[in-house]
Amino acid sequence: MPFNLDKFVASPSVEELDSLKKSEIVKVAKHYGIEFQPLMRKDEIKRYVLEYLVDESILPSTVLENSYHCAN
């Protein structure tokens, strides 16, 4: 199923973000005005997006705690 940016923005989730390709995560980051370097790895850009979504109270802070545990 093709990625739908509007659908993601209307109801963002960590699960959907985890399933996206780098090009799709880049679209999400650009939509929110998140600055990143194009040569960054997918997981680094995803981390910026997650931090933004938590900072803006779009997602709960527990998603960051959970992603730290999964990364280690």
Chimera marker file (.cmm) of the C-alpha trace (Angstrom):
<marker_set name="trace">
<marker id="1" x="0.000" y="0.000" z="0.000" r="1" g="1" b="0" radius="0.5"/>
<marker id="2" x="1.532" y="3.348" z="-0.986" r="1" g="1" b="0" radius="0.5"/>
<marker id="3" x="2.479" y="5.838" z="1.698" r="1" g="1" b="0" radius="0.5"/>
<marker id="4" x="-0.067" y="8.605" z="2.261" r="1" g="1" b="0" radius="0.5"/>
<marker id="5" x="1.486" y="11.650" z="3.966" r="1" g="1" b="0" radius="0.5"/>
<marker id="6" x="-1.874" y="13.253" z="4.766" r="1" g="1" b="0" radius="0.5"/>
<marker id="7" x="-3.082" y="10.075" z="6.445" r="1" g="1" b="0" radius="0.5"/>
<marker id="8" x="0.109" y="9.842" z="8.513" r="1" g="1" b="0" radius="0.5"/>
<marker id="9" x="-0.114" y="13.497" z="9.587" r="1" g="1" b="0" radius="0.5"/>
<marker id="10" x="-3.778" y="13.045" z="10.576" r="1" g="1" b="0" radius="0.5"/>
<marker id="11" x="-2.947" y="10.042" z="12.746" r="1" g="1" b="0" radius="0.5"/>
<marker id="12" x="0.791" y="9.548" z="13.272" r="1" g="1" b="0" radius="0.5"/>
<marker id="13" x="2.050" y="6.377" z="14.908" r="1" g="1" b="0" radius="0.5"/>
<marker id="14" x="5.396" y="4.876" z="15.743" r="1" g="1" b="0" radius="0.5"/>
<marker id="15" x="4.367" y="1.638" z="14.054" r="1" g="1" b="0" radius="0.5"/>
<marker id="16" x="3.714" y="3.348" z="10.747" r="1" g="1" b="0" radius="0.5"/>
<marker id="17" x="6.871" y="5.438" z="11.034" r="1" g="1" b="0" radius="0.5"/>
<marker id="18" x="8.854" y="2.236" z="11.610" r="1" g="1" b="0" radius="0.5"/>
<marker id="19" x="7.452" y="0.755" z="8.412" r="1" g="1" b="0" radius="0.5"/>
<marker id="20" x="8.400" y="3.685" z="6.173" r="1" g="1" b="0" radius="0.5"/>
<marker id="21" x="11.251" y="3.804" z="3.693" r="1" g="1" b="0" radius="0.5"/>
<marker id="22" x="13.862" y="6.540" z="4.025" r="1" g="1" b="0" radius="0.5"/>
<marker id="23" x="12.305" y="8.586" z="1.210" r="1" g="1" b="0" radius="0.5"/>
<marker id="24" x="8.954" y="8.502" z="3.018" r="1" g="1" b="0" radius="0.5"/>
<marker id="25" x="10.484" y="9.530" z="6.349" r="1" g="1" b="0" radius="0.5"/>
<marker id="26" x="12.150" y="12.412" z="4.513" r="1" g="1" b="0" radius="0.5"/>
<marker id="27" x="8.701" y="13.523" z="3.290" r="1" g="1" b="0" radius="0.5"/>
<marker id="28" x="7.397" y="13.459" z="6.860" r="1" g="1" b="0" radius="0.5"/>
<marker id="29" x="10.401" y="15.440" z="8.127" r="1" g="1" b="0" radius="0.5"/>
<marker id="30" x="10.003" y="18.039" z="5.383" r="1" g="1" b="0" radius="0.5"/>
<marker id="31" x="6.283" y="18.347" z="6.092" r="1" g="1" b="0" radius="0.5"/>
<marker id="32" x="6.987" y="19.231" z="9.723" r="1" g="1" b="0" radius="0.5"/>
<marker id="33" x="9.920" y="21.503" z="8.823" r="1" g="1" b="0" radius="0.5"/>
<marker id="34" x="12.442" y="19.299" z="10.599" r="1" g="1" b="0" radius="0.5"/>
<marker id="35" x="16.008" y="20.111" z="9.607" r="1" g="1" b="0" radius="0.5"/>
<marker id="36" x="18.256" y="17.204" z="8.728" r="1" g="1" b="0" radius="0.5"/>
<marker id="37" x="21.182" y="16.412" z="6.476" r="1" g="1" b="0" radius="0.5"/>
<marker id="38" x="20.228" y="14.442" z="3.334" r="1" g="1" b="0" radius="0.5"/>
<marker id="39" x="23.141" y="12.060" z="3.851" r="1" g="1" b="0" radius="0.5"/>
<marker id="40" x="21.928" y="11.073" z="7.319" r="1" g="1" b="0" radius="0.5"/>
<marker id="41" x="20.897" y="7.466" z="7.822" r="1" g="1" b="0" radius="0.5"/>
<marker id="42" x="17.232" y="6.542" z="7.879" r="1" g="1" b="0" radius="0.5"/>
<marker id="43" x="17.211" y="5.796" z="11.614" r="1" g="1" b="0" radius="0.5"/>
<marker id="44" x="18.793" y="9.176" z="12.399" r="1" g="1" b="0" radius="0.5"/>
<marker id="45" x="16.133" y="11.084" z="10.456" r="1" g="1" b="0" radius="0.5"/>
<marker id="46" x="13.433" y="8.920" z="12.034" r="1" g="1" b="0" radius="0.5"/>
<marker id="47" x="14.817" y="9.831" z="15.455" r="1" g="1" b="0" radius="0.5"/>
<marker id="48" x="14.526" y="13.551" z="14.631" r="1" g="1" b="0" radius="0.5"/>
<marker id="49" x="10.919" y="13.009" z="13.541" r="1" g="1" b="0" radius="0.5"/>
<marker id="50" x="10.094" y="11.101" z="16.731" r="1" g="1" b="0" radius="0.5"/>
<marker id="51" x="11.690" y="13.776" z="18.908" r="1" g="1" b="0" radius="0.5"/>
<marker id="52" x="9.735" y="16.479" z="17.078" r="1" g="1" b="0" radius="0.5"/>
<marker id="53" x="6.437" y="14.617" z="17.438" r="1" g="1" b="0" radius="0.5"/>
<marker id="54" x="7.068" y="14.173" z="21.173" r="1" g="1" b="0" radius="0.5"/>
<marker id="55" x="8.195" y="17.794" z="21.655" r="1" g="1" b="0" radius="0.5"/>
<marker id="56" x="4.992" y="18.972" z="19.968" r="1" g="1" b="0" radius="0.5"/>
<marker id="57" x="2.899" y="16.606" z="22.153" r="1" g="1" b="0" radius="0.5"/>
<marker id="58" x="1.689" y="14.749" z="19.069" r="1" g="1" b="0" radius="0.5"/>
<marker id="59" x="3.043" y="11.473" z="20.442" r="1" g="1" b="0" radius="0.5"/>
<marker id="60" x="3.617" y="10.570" z="24.115" r="1" g="1" b="0" radius="0.5"/>
<marker id="61" x="7.139" y="10.753" z="25.535" r="1" g="1" b="0" radius="0.5"/>
<marker id="62" x="7.062" y="7.009" z="26.155" r="1" g="1" b="0" radius="0.5"/>
<marker id="63" x="7.755" y="6.434" z="22.454" r="1" g="1" b="0" radius="0.5"/>
<marker id="64" x="11.237" y="7.875" z="22.936" r="1" g="1" b="0" radius="0.5"/>
<marker id="65" x="11.871" y="5.711" z="25.969" r="1" g="1" b="0" radius="0.5"/>
<marker id="66" x="10.717" y="2.637" z="24.055" r="1" g="1" b="0" radius="0.5"/>
<marker id="67" x="12.839" y="3.477" z="21.024" r="1" g="1" b="0" radius="0.5"/>
<marker id="68" x="15.935" y="3.854" z="23.235" r="1" g="1" b="0" radius="0.5"/>
<marker id="69" x="15.353" y="0.368" z="24.649" r="1" g="1" b="0" radius="0.5"/>
<marker id="70" x="14.833" y="-1.110" z="21.177" r="1" g="1" b="0" radius="0.5"/>
<marker id="71" x="17.999" y="0.521" z="19.844" r="1" g="1" b="0" radius="0.5"/>
<marker id="72" x="20.179" y="-0.940" z="22.622" r="1" g="1" b="0" radius="0.5"/>
<link id1="1" id2="2" r="1" g="1" b="0" radius="0.2"/>
<link id1="2" id2="3" r="1" g="1" b="0" radius="0.2"/>
<link id1="3" id2="4" r="1" g="1" b="0" radius="0.2"/>
<link id1="4" id2="5" r="1" g="1" b="0" radius="0.2"/>
<link id1="5" id2="6" r="1" g="1" b="0" radius="0.2"/>
<link id1="6" id2="7" r="1" g="1" b="0" radius="0.2"/>
<link id1="7" id2="8" r="1" g="1" b="0" radius="0.2"/>
<link id1="8" id2="9" r="1" g="1" b="0" radius="0.2"/>
<link id1="9" id2="10" r="1" g="1" b="0" radius="0.2"/>
<link id1="10" id2="11" r="1" g="1" b="0" radius="0.2"/>
<link id1="11" id2="12" r="1" g="1" b="0" radius="0.2"/>
<link id1="12" id2="13" r="1" g="1" b="0" radius="0.2"/>
<link id1="13" id2="14" r="1" g="1" b="0" radius="0.2"/>
<link id1="14" id2="15" r="1" g="1" b="0" radius="0.2"/>
<link id1="15" id2="16" r="1" g="1" b="0" radius="0.2"/>
<link id1="16" id2="17" r="1" g="1" b="0" radius="0.2"/>
<link id1="17" id2="18" r="1" g="1" b="0" radius="0.2"/>
<link id1="18" id2="19" r="1" g="1" b="0" radius="0.2"/>
<link id1="19" id2="20" r="1" g="1" b="0" radius="0.2"/>
<link id1="20" id2="21" r="1" g="1" b="0" radius="0.2"/>
<link id1="21" id2="22" r="1" g="1" b="0" radius="0.2"/>
<link id1="22" id2="23" r="1" g="1" b="0" radius="0.2"/>
<link id1="23" id2="24" r="1" g="1" b="0" radius="0.2"/>
<link id1="24" id2="25" r="1" g="1" b="0" radius="0.2"/>
<link id1="25" id2="26" r="1" g="1" b="0" radius="0.2"/>
<link id1="26" id2="27" r="1" g="1" b="0" radius="0.2"/>
<link id1="27" id2="28" r="1" g="1" b="0" radius="0.2"/>
<link id1="28" id2="29" r="1" g="1" b="0" radius="0.2"/>
<link id1="29" id2="30" r="1" g="1" b="0" radius="0.2"/>
<link id1="30" id2="31" r="1" g="1" b="0" radius="0.2"/>
<link id1="31" id2="32" r="1" g="1" b="0" radius="0.2"/>
<link id1="32" id2="33" r="1" g="1" b="0" radius="0.2"/>
<link id1="33" id2="34" r="1" g="1" b="0" radius="0.2"/>
<link id1="34" id2="35" r="1" g="1" b="0" radius="0.2"/>
<link id1="35" id2="36" r="1" g="1" b="0" radius="0.2"/>
<link id1="36" id2="37" r="1" g="1" b="0" radius="0.2"/>
<link id1="37" id2="38" r="1" g="1" b="0" radius="0.2"/>
<link id1="38" id2="39" r="1" g="1" b="0" radius="0.2"/>
<link id1="39" id2="40" r="1" g="1" b="0" radius="0.2"/>
<link id1="40" id2="41" r="1" g="1" b="0" radius="0.2"/>
<link id1="41" id2="42" r="1" g="1" b="0" radius="0.2"/>
<link id1="42" id2="43" r="1" g="1" b="0" radius="0.2"/>
<link id1="43" id2="44" r="1" g="1" b="0" radius="0.2"/>
<link id1="44" id2="45" r="1" g="1" b="0" radius="0.2"/>
<link id1="45" id2="46" r="1" g="1" b="0" radius="0.2"/>
<link id1="46" id2="47" r="1" g="1" b="0" radius="0.2"/>
<link id1="47" id2="48" r="1" g="1" b="0" radius="0.2"/>
<link id1="48" id2="49" r="1" g="1" b="0" radius="0.2"/>
<link id1="49" id2="50" r="1" g="1" b="0" radius="0.2"/>
<link id1="50" id2="51" r="1" g="1" b="0" radius="0.2"/>
<link id1="51" id2="52" r="1" g="1" b="0" radius="0.2"/>
<link id1="52" id2="53" r="1" g="1" b="0" radius="0.2"/>
<link id1="53" id2="54" r="1" g="1" b="0" radius="0.2"/>
<link id1="54" id2="55" r="1" g="1" b="0" radius="0.2"/>
<link id1="55" id2="56" r="1" g="1" b="0" radius="0.2"/>
<link id1="56" id2="57" r="1" g="1" b="0" radius="0.2"/>
<link id1="57" id2="58" r="1" g="1" b="0" radius="0.2"/>
<link id1="58" id2="59" r="1" g="1" b="0" radius="0.2"/>
<link id1="59" id2="60" r="1" g="1" b="0" radius="0.2"/>
<link id1="60" id2="61" r="1" g="1" b="0" radius="0.2"/>
<link id1="61" id2="62" r="1" g="1" b="0" radius="0.2"/>
<link id1="62" id2="63" r="1" g="1" b="0" radius="0.2"/>
<link id1="63" id2="64" r="1" g="1" b="0" radius="0.2"/>
<link id1="64" id2="65" r="1" g="1" b="0" radius="0.2"/>
<link id1="65" id2="66" r="1" g="1" b="0" radius="0.2"/>
<link id1="66" id2="67" r="1" g="1" b="0" radius="0.2"/>
<link id1="67" id2="68" r="1" g="1" b="0" radius="0.2"/>
<link id1="68" id2="69" r="1" g="1" b="0" radius="0.2"/>
<link id1="69" id2="70" r="1" g="1" b="0" radius="0.2"/>
<link id1="70" id2="71" r="1" g="1" b="0" radius="0.2"/>
<link id1="71" id2="72" r="1" g="1" b="0" radius="0.2"/>
</marker_set>
